[in-house]
Amino acid sequence: MTVQDSGKVALVTGASRGIGYGIAEALVARGDRVVITGRNEDALKDAVESLGADRVIGVAGKAHDEAHQRAAVERAMETFGRVDHLVNNAGTNPVFGPIADLDLAVARKVFETNVISALGFAQQTWKAWQKENGGAIVNIASVAGLGASPFVGAYGISKAAMVNLTLQLAHEMAPGVRVNAIAPAVVKTKFAAALYEGREAEAVASYPLGRLGVPADIGGAAAFLLSDAAGWITGQTLVMDGGILLNAGF
């Protein structure tokens, strides 16, 4: 089936696999042209081929590298002539343990990748296209940022910052640019594998909807938030948790 071109262009960071790939897949399916980023050039090439090289290009680099941020946005402008939508999905969680023992260098790395990079990409897309032409941004946060997150505290703090970054950008970039966030619980990806692999039935038992998330769940939500159907929504964080937060207090 031929997909009608939407005329829109999106930049999705950290999209060679997992949630980012699921989002890129949903955007391509609705007719967007997409620029995806990732650290591993080979994985990025595979993702571009799978998504469709006629509609997708990849720009390899580290999300926190300002030169990479500029290069990705420049490639979008050079190739497609616009960058309507930004999805800040790139993230890291290299440490598991109490924050009282956390190496501060690791904490800085988490914030550089999870928060500062998102701000950098938002600044670049704003300057290149969105300031004059409008658009939308979706930041991928986490339920870990909505409460205490034992053993992944640095990650949770960074995702709480992502929620507030969403509010700040939504306020400053209105009315032309809408900015929202998605806060998933555990989604079945390589990134989150340590949270469910080998014990998925046990992990799923806490979810009222009876399953973990999959990348397509987040892809569909992101596509909605970046669409005209969400034209009166900004500054919001959509929790996608299979109902697990319903268990709070029990």
Secondary structure, 3 states (H helix, E strand, C coil): CCCCCCCCEEEECCCCCHHHHHHHHHHHHCCCEEEEEECCHHHHHHHHHHHCCCCEEEEECCCCCHHHHHHHHHHHHHHHCCCCEEEECCCCCCCCECHHHCCHHHHHHHHHHHHHHHHHHHHHHHHHHHHHHCEEEEEECCHHHCCCCCCEHHHHHHHHHHHHHHHHHHHHHCCCEEEEEEEECCECCCCCHHHCCCCHHHHHCCCCCCCCECHHHHHHHHHHHCCHHHCCCCCCEEEECCCHHHHCCC
